[in-house]
Amino acid sequence: MTQLIPVFAEDPQQQPAGPLGGGSGMMFIMLLVVMFVMIVVMPAAGRRQKREQEKMLAAIKRGTKVLTNGGIVGTIVSAKDGEDEVVIRSEDTRLRIKRNVIVQVLGSDETEAAKS
């Protein structure tokens, strides 16, 4: 029984660890910085992207070539302000799609724009 006591005894030369353990003060500061970036900076970037997307969608008009999130490339045939849907033409097909599925404006189709 006396042999087990020294195994569980504390070493008197060992420095007492801080409240978070030895050497983890720098890790705690780094964790705080990462949390700050995630809470403050990242939402601001998301808001900026949302504003740019809304601006792009508001600027589309007849003759604009667009790319949808489904990979369809088409030309806007009908787009009315205030409506959530637009009509695009892709090859020989006309599709009615929601504005929010447009992910990129590729340019403009001059022949389609001239029809208006």
C-alpha positions in Angstrom: 0.0 0.0 0.0 2.8 2.4 0.7 4.2 1.9 -2.8 1.0 3.5 -4.4 1.2 6.7 -2.4 4.2 8.2 -4.3 2.5 7.6 -7.6 -0.4 9.8 -6.8 1.6 12.5 -5.0 2.2 15.8 -6.8 5.6 16.9 -7.8 6.6 19.9 -5.6 8.9 21.3 -8.4 6.1 21.4 -11.0 4.8 24.9 -11.7 1.1 25.4 -11.1 -0.8 25.6 -14.3 -2.9 28.6 -15.1 -6.7 28.4 -15.2 -6.6 27.0 -18.7 -3.6 24.8 -18.3 0.1 25.3 -19.0 0.9 27.0 -22.4 -2.6 27.5 -23.6 -2.8 31.2 -23.1 -1.7 31.9 -26.7 -4.2 29.3 -28.0 -7.0 31.0 -26.1 -6.1 34.4 -27.7 -6.0 32.8 -31.1 -9.4 31.2 -30.5 -10.8 34.6 -29.5 -9.5 36.2 -32.7 -11.0 33.4 -34.9 -14.3 33.8 -33.2 -14.2 37.6 -33.7 -13.6 37.1 -37.4 -16.4 34.6 -37.7 -18.9 36.8 -35.9 -18.0 40.2 -37.3 -16.2 40.0 -40.6 -17.9 37.0 -42.3 -21.5 38.3 -42.1 -20.4 41.6 -43.6 -19.0 39.8 -46.6 -22.3 37.9 -47.0 -24.3 41.1 -46.9 -22.0 42.6 -49.6 -22.5 39.6 -51.9 -26.2 39.8 -51.4 -26.3 43.5 -52.4 -24.2 42.7 -55.5 -26.5 39.8 -56.5 -29.6 42.0 -56.0 -28.0 44.8 -58.1 -27.2 42.3 -60.9 -30.7 40.9 -60.9 -32.3 44.4 -61.0 -30.1 45.3 -64.0 -31.2 42.4 -66.3 -33.4 43.3 -69.3 -34.4 41.9 -72.6 -31.4 40.7 -74.6 -29.2 39.9 -71.6 -27.4 36.6 -71.7 -27.5 34.8 -68.4 -26.4 31.6 -66.7 -28.7 29.9 -64.2 -27.6 27.8 -61.2 -28.8 24.7 -63.2 -26.2 25.4 -65.9 -28.7 26.7 -68.5 -27.4 29.6 -70.7 -30.1 31.7 -72.2 -31.2 35.1 -73.3 -33.8 37.1 -71.5 -36.9 37.4 -73.6 -39.2 39.0 -71.0 -38.3 40.6 -67.7 -40.7 43.1 -66.0 -39.6 45.2 -63.0 -41.2 44.0 -59.7 -41.9 40.5 -61.0 -40.1 37.5 -59.6 -40.1 35.5 -62.8 -38.4 36.1 -66.2 -38.6 34.2 -69.5 -35.4 33.1 -71.1 -34.7 31.5 -74.5 -32.2 28.8 -74.8 -31.8 27.4 -78.3 -35.4 26.6 -79.4 -36.9 26.5 -75.9 -38.5 29.2 -73.8 -38.3 28.8 -70.0 -40.0 30.7 -67.3 -37.6 30.9 -64.3 -37.3 32.7 -61.0 -34.9 35.7 -61.0 -33.0 34.3 -58.0 -31.7 31.3 -60.0 -29.7 33.6 -62.2 -26.1 33.4 -61.0 -24.2 35.3 -63.7 -24.8 37.8 -66.4 -22.7 36.8 -69.5 -23.3 39.8 -71.7 -26.0 40.9 -74.1 -27.5 39.5 -77.3 -27.7 42.4 -79.7 -30.2 40.7 -82.0 -32.7 40.0 -79.1 -32.3 43.5 -77.8 -33.0 44.9 -81.2 -36.4 43.2 -81.3 -37.8 45.4 -78.6 
